[in-house]
Amino acid sequence: MMSSIQITSMTTKGQVVIPSEIRKELSVASGTKFVVLSDGKNILLKPIEKPKMEQFKELQKRSLAIVKKTAIKKSDLPKLIKKARLENSN
């Protein structure tokens, strides 16, 4: 639910100022990275948050379980990374 509505404008360089009230509300500061999403009519800026250590550890645990289950070897990694990158670029 949106608790603040502000008006801003875009510069000729495509820069948009996020009003200070909204920056404070969301606790975003200079240097904050955002994901920019569009559905063709709307633009959404979502701050990128650093994952919590618990999330990282859970991901690591699941990854290790997959590696053990599939018997992936270190020598397989370059080929698998290349394949994943090709699949994600489409």
trRosetta pair geometry for C-beta under 8 A, 3 or more apart (Angstrom, degrees):
i j d omega theta_ij theta_ji phi_ij phi_ji
2 5 6.6 66 143 -67 126 81
3 25 6.9 -169 75 -158 116 145
4 19 7.8 -142 148 78 130 125
4 21 5.7 -176 -150 122 149 113
4 22 5.3 -163 93 -86 143 83
4 25 5.8 -164 -8 -18 141 165
6 19 3.9 -95 158 10 164 153
6 21 6.4 157 -66 56 136 115
6 22 5.8 -115 11 -29 137 120
8 16 5.7 90 122 -173 130 89
8 17 5.2 -155 -152 69 126 76
8 18 7.0 -61 -59 -100 165 26
8 19 6.0 -145 -65 -43 112 88
9 16 7.5 -153 106 -127 23 75
9 17 7.8 16 51 28 56 96
10 14 6.1 -16 -176 -143 115 34
10 15 6.8 149 -157 71 65 35
10 16 5.1 -36 -98 -80 75 86
11 14 6.9 -42 70 27 75 19
11 15 4.5 4 32 52 117 90
11 16 7.7 -153 4 -68 77 38
18 22 5.5 -108 171 85 93 118
18 23 5.3 117 111 -63 110 92
18 28 7.0 -1 96 82 156 133
18 45 7.5 -119 -85 84 125 156
19 22 5.0 83 68 13 84 103
19 23 7.0 -151 98 -8 40 89
20 23 5.3 -53 -143 37 36 115
20 24 6.2 36 158 -19 68 104
21 24 6.0 -56 -152 37 27 109
21 25 6.3 30 150 -22 62 110
22 25 5.4 -51 -143 36 34 116
22 26 6.1 14 162 -2 68 110
23 26 6.4 -71 -146 50 24 95
23 27 8.0 91 162 -85 55 4
23 28 5.2 -100 -146 67 72 86
23 29 7.2 98 -180 -85 112 39
24 27 7.2 22 -171 -75 31 45
26 47 6.5 155 160 -18 124 138
28 32 4.3 -61 -163 -6 95 172
28 47 5.4 -146 -95 -90 120 137
29 32 5.8 124 56 -36 49 106
32 47 5.5 -39 173 -132 123 106
32 48 7.7 163 176 41 74 74
33 47 7.4 104 79 -157 50 60
33 48 4.5 -26 94 35 100 123
34 45 4.6 -10 -176 -169 145 91
34 46 6.2 136 -161 64 81 37
34 47 5.7 -51 -100 -95 76 41
34 48 6.4 -166 -104 -14 19 85
35 45 7.6 150 73 -158 48 43
35 46 4.7 -17 55 62 97 99
35 48 5.9 107 -30 -69 87 93
36 43 6.7 -18 -167 -167 92 97
36 44 7.4 154 -157 79 43 53
36 45 5.9 -14 -102 -102 71 68
37 43 7.3 147 79 -159 50 47
37 44 4.4 -14 61 58 101 103
37 46 6.8 25 0 -2 113 112
38 41 7.9 154 -175 38 84 32
38 42 6.7 177 -143 84 60 49
38 43 5.3 -19 -94 -101 90 64
38 44 7.4 -177 -75 18 41 74
39 42 5.4 18 36 44 101 91
51 55 4.4 -115 -179 82 107 130
51 56 5.4 126 111 -54 124 88
51 59 7.9 -6 166 -3 159 139
52 55 4.8 96 60 2 78 103
52 56 7.3 -147 96 -4 42 86
53 56 5.5 -54 -149 37 37 114
53 57 6.2 37 154 -20 69 105
54 57 5.8 -54 -146 37 31 110
54 58 6.3 32 154 -19 65 106
55 58 5.8 -56 -148 37 30 110
55 59 6.3 30 153 -18 64 107
56 59 5.7 -57 -149 38 30 111
56 60 6.2 32 152 -20 65 107
57 60 5.5 -52 -146 37 32 115
57 61 6.3 36 153 -22 64 105
58 61 5.6 -51 -147 35 31 114
58 62 6.4 28 155 -15 64 105
59 62 5.9 -56 -147 39 30 108
59 63 6.1 33 153 -22 65 108
60 63 5.6 -54 -145 36 29 113
60 64 6.4 29 157 -18 64 105
61 64 6.0 -55 -149 35 27 109
61 65 6.6 28 152 -19 62 106
62 65 5.6 -54 -150 35 33 114
62 66 6.5 34 152 -20 66 103
63 66 5.7 -54 -151 34 32 111
63 67 6.4 33 151 -20 66 105
64 67 5.6 -51 -146 35 34 113
64 68 6.4 33 155 -17 65 105
65 68 5.9 -54 -148 37 30 109
65 69 6.1 29 154 -19 64 111
66 69 5.7 -58 -145 39 30 111
66 70 6.0 4 165 1 68 114
66 72 7.9 19 124 1 81 126
67 70 6.4 -70 -138 49 23 93
67 71 7.9 97 166 -78 54 8
67 72 4.9 -83 -141 45 75 108
68 71 7.5 19 -175 -72 28 48
72 76 5.1 -122 -162 69 79 140
72 77 7.4 88 163 -68 114 70
72 80 7.1 5 -145 -44 128 159
73 76 4.9 106 58 -7 72 102
74 77 5.9 -28 -168 -9 44 118
75 78 7.9 -41 -178 18 42 97
76 79 5.9 -71 -168 48 55 108
76 80 5.6 49 143 -23 87 115
77 80 5.6 -63 -140 41 31 109
77 81 6.0 31 164 -21 70 107
78 81 5.9 -55 -144 36 28 111
78 82 6.4 29 157 -19 63 107
79 82 5.8 -55 -149 36 29 112
79 83 6.4 30 153 -19 64 107
80 83 5.6 -53 -146 36 32 112
80 84 6.3 32 154 -19 65 105
81 84 5.8 -54 -147 36 31 110
81 85 6.3 31 155 -19 64 107
82 85 5.8 -56 -148 36 29 111
82 86 6.5 29 154 -18 63 106
83 86 5.9 -56 -151 36 30 111
83 87 6.4 28 153 -17 65 108
84 87 5.7 -56 -147 38 31 111
84 88 6.1 22 158 -13 66 112
85 88 5.9 -61 -142 43 28 106
85 89 6.2 31 158 -28 64 108
86 89 5.9 -56 -146 28 28 112
86 90 7.4 29 157 -23 58 101
87 90 6.5 -60 -166 22 32 109
